[in-house]
């Protein structure tokens, strides 16, 4: 794809994030996961890439994989909210309540 090759030339975390979000919004979740994973390989400290990737995994129902990224983002309000949603989806009601309480306290 032409956009992917353009991103490879720019090598900017925001470019990977933007393309990953576009794929996710168009419900091309596998492509979103692929481009965001590539972005994280180059920019491992880019928290928004991790958050967007986690949401893409949530969109395909892979809540355990999403949690593996979200657990590092507990200091972000969005991260806490997504953790709560993953816990709900995994029927861990106690953890879901705990994280929703943390989310509301912020």
N, C-alpha and C positions, 0 to 999 in steps of 0.2 A: 504494500500500500504506500502511496506517495507520502502521506502524512507521517508515517512511521520513519521513513528515510529522512524527512525534514527534521524530525525530532532528534534523530541520531546525530545529525550535524550540529544542532544547537546545544544539546546536552544540558538542558535546563529542567530542574525539578518541576517548575510550574507548567512546562510544556507537557511533561508526562502526566501530570495531574489533570490538566485540561483535556487531553485526549482520553484519558481513563474515564473522566466524568462524562464526556460526550458519548463514549461507548456505553457506559452504564445507563445514561438517560435514554439511549435508543434501544435499551434492553439487550445489548450485545455484551452480556456479562463475561463470557469467556475471553473476548477480546480485551475487555476492561481489565480483567485479572492479569492477562498476559502483559499488557503495556505497563500497568502499575507495578507488577513484579519486576519488570525490566528497569523501571525507574528507581525502585528501592535498591536494586543491585548497584546502581551508580550513586544514588543519594540515600544511603541507609538511615540518615538522621532526619530526613524530611517527614515529619509527623503527619502532615496532611496526606501524603502518599499512603502511609500505613492506614490512616483512618478511611480513606476512600477505598482501599483494597479490602479492608474489613467489611465495609458496607456492600461491596460487590459480592463477597463471599456470603454475606447474609442474604442477598438477593437470590442466590442459587441454593439456599437452604443449608449451607455448610457453616453452621454456627460454631462448631468447635474450632474450625480453622480461623474464623473471624475473631474468636476470643483470643487465639494465639497472638494476634496483632493488637487487639484492644487492651490486653492486660498491661501493655507497656504505655498505654495512653490514659491511665486512670487520673492523671492530673488535668486532663481536658474535660470540660463539661460534656462535649459531644461524645467523648470516649466512654464516660460513665453511663450516659444514656444508652449507647449502643450495647454496652455490657449488660445492662438491665434487660434490654430487648432480647439479646441472645439467651440470657438465663431464662426468660419467660418462654422462649421457643423450645428450650431444652427441658422445660418443666421443673426448673430449679426455683421454686417459688420463693424460698427463703432468701436466696442470693438476689433474685430479682427485686424483692422488696428492699433489701439492704442498699442496692445500687440506686434504686429510684429515690430512696430517702436521701442518699448522698447527693444525687442530682438536684433534687428540690432544695437542698440546703445551700447550693451555690448561687 
